[in-house]
Amino acid sequence: MARSTSKDAQDLFRALWFAYSATPTNLKIIDLYVIFAVFTALIQIVYMALVGSFPFNSFLSGVLSCIGTAVLAVCLRIQVNKENKEFKDLAPERAFADFVLCNVVLHLVIMNFLG
């Protein structure tokens, strides 16, 4: 087996960046939203590890809200992507309406879980 070098890794990252630069802007915005939601969940986990998890329901509600929102955003990204032939008949407005409705239901459940 040949050894990997840092040049191979740089070439890989360059190829990934070049391929991602061709991604439409609306998908990049959804990607940023997913990254923000996951990052917020990680901040909450680190805070819980440092300070403690006294109101454990609050901690779980916050983390599950962030992760649930990220999962719903990934589903939105899949449905809105024009290269995905499975959802070609689904209008982007309908996909966004599904995303909003599912987020409302998710957050109603999260608020109910808070007590």
C-alpha positions as CSV (number, residue, x, y, z in Angstrom):
1,M,0.0,0.0,0.0
2,A,1.2,3.5,-0.8
3,R,1.6,6.0,2.0
4,S,-0.7,9.0,2.1
5,T,1.0,12.3,2.1
6,S,-0.1,15.8,3.1
7,K,-0.2,16.6,-0.6
8,D,-2.8,13.9,-1.1
9,A,-4.9,15.4,1.7
10,Q,-4.5,18.9,0.3
11,D,-5.6,17.6,-3.2
12,L,-8.6,15.9,-1.6
13,F,-9.7,19.1,0.2
14,R,-9.2,21.2,-2.9
15,A,-11.3,18.8,-4.9
16,L,-14.0,18.8,-2.2
17,W,-13.9,22.6,-2.1
18,F,-14.1,22.9,-5.9
19,A,-17.1,20.5,-6.0
20,Y,-18.9,22.3,-3.1
21,S,-18.4,25.7,-4.8
22,A,-20.7,24.5,-7.5
23,T,-23.5,24.0,-5.0
24,P,-26.4,26.4,-5.3
25,T,-26.7,29.2,-2.8
26,N,-29.9,28.0,-1.2
27,L,-28.3,24.7,-0.3
28,K,-25.3,26.4,1.2
29,I,-27.6,28.5,3.4
30,I,-29.3,25.3,4.6
31,D,-25.9,23.8,5.3
32,L,-24.9,26.8,7.4
33,Y,-28.2,26.4,9.3
34,V,-27.4,22.7,10.0
35,I,-23.9,23.6,11.1
36,F,-25.3,26.3,13.4
37,A,-27.8,23.9,15.0
38,V,-25.2,21.2,15.6
39,F,-22.7,23.7,17.0
40,T,-25.4,25.0,19.4
41,A,-26.1,21.5,20.6
42,L,-22.4,21.0,21.2
43,I,-22.1,24.2,23.2
44,Q,-25.0,23.0,25.4
45,I,-23.3,19.6,25.9
46,V,-20.0,21.3,26.9
47,Y,-21.9,23.6,29.2
48,M,-23.7,20.7,30.8
49,A,-20.3,18.9,31.3
50,L,-18.7,21.9,32.9
51,V,-21.6,23.3,35.1
52,G,-23.9,20.3,35.6
53,S,-27.2,19.1,34.5
54,F,-29.5,20.1,37.3
55,P,-32.6,20.8,35.3
56,F,-32.0,17.7,33.2
57,N,-35.3,18.1,31.3
58,S,-34.1,21.6,30.2
59,F,-30.8,20.2,29.0
60,L,-32.5,17.4,27.0
61,S,-35.0,19.8,25.6
62,G,-32.3,22.1,24.3
63,V,-30.2,19.5,22.8
64,L,-33.1,17.5,21.2
65,S,-34.4,20.8,19.8
66,C,-31.1,21.6,18.1
67,I,-30.6,18.1,16.8
68,G,-34.2,17.7,15.7
69,T,-34.0,21.0,13.9
70,A,-30.8,19.9,12.2
71,V,-32.4,16.7,11.0
72,L,-35.4,18.5,9.7
73,A,-33.1,20.9,7.8
74,V,-31.2,18.0,6.3
75,C,-34.5,16.6,5.1
76,L,-35.4,20.0,3.6
77,R,-32.0,20.1,1.9
78,I,-32.6,16.7,0.3
79,Q,-36.1,17.7,-0.9
80,V,-35.0,21.1,-2.3
81,N,-31.9,19.7,-4.1
82,K,-32.6,19.8,-7.9
83,E,-30.2,17.0,-8.5
84,N,-32.2,14.6,-6.4
85,K,-34.6,12.9,-8.8
86,E,-36.7,11.3,-6.0
87,F,-38.4,14.6,-5.1
88,K,-38.5,16.2,-8.6
89,D,-42.3,16.6,-8.5
90,L,-42.2,18.3,-5.0
91,A,-42.3,22.1,-5.2
92,P,-39.7,23.9,-3.0
93,E,-42.5,25.8,-1.4
94,R,-44.2,22.6,-0.3
95,A,-40.9,21.3,1.1
96,F,-40.4,24.5,3.1
97,A,-44.0,24.3,4.3
98,D,-43.4,20.7,5.5
99,F,-40.2,21.9,7.2
100,V,-42.0,24.7,9.1
101,L,-44.9,22.5,10.1
102,C,-42.6,19.8,11.4
103,N,-40.6,22.4,13.3
104,V,-43.8,23.7,15.0
105,V,-44.7,20.1,16.0
106,L,-41.2,19.4,17.2
107,H,-41.0,22.5,19.3
108,L,-44.5,21.9,20.8
109,V,-43.3,18.5,21.9
110,I,-40.1,20.0,23.3
111,M,-42.1,22.7,25.2
112,N,-44.4,20.0,26.6
113,F,-41.3,18.0,27.7
114,L,-40.0,21.0,29.6
115,G,-42.9,20.6,32.0
